[in-house]
Amino acid sequence: MEIKVLMRHGAGIREMARELGCSRNTIRRYLRETAAEQYSPRTARPTKLDPYKGYLLERIEAARPHWIPGVVLLRE
């Protein structure tokens, strides 16, 4: 963002590189880009607990309104 501001004020590529402490090629590359790089959302990966999710939810619901420690569920 700072590079675009310096460019609007008339600073040269060498001057910007010196002031910001980066390569002239980095400045050029940044000025050529029209928008920030967009990343796509990651796909959900299965967890280790997925096979037991139904059982765990069932046990938690059965214990309501009391609380079951995670260690107890782990031992089962």
Secondary structure, 3 states (H helix, E strand, C coil): CHHHHHHHCCCCHHHHHHHHCCCHHHHHHHHHCCCCCCCCCCCCCCCCCHHHHHHHHHHHHHCCCCCCCHHHHHHC
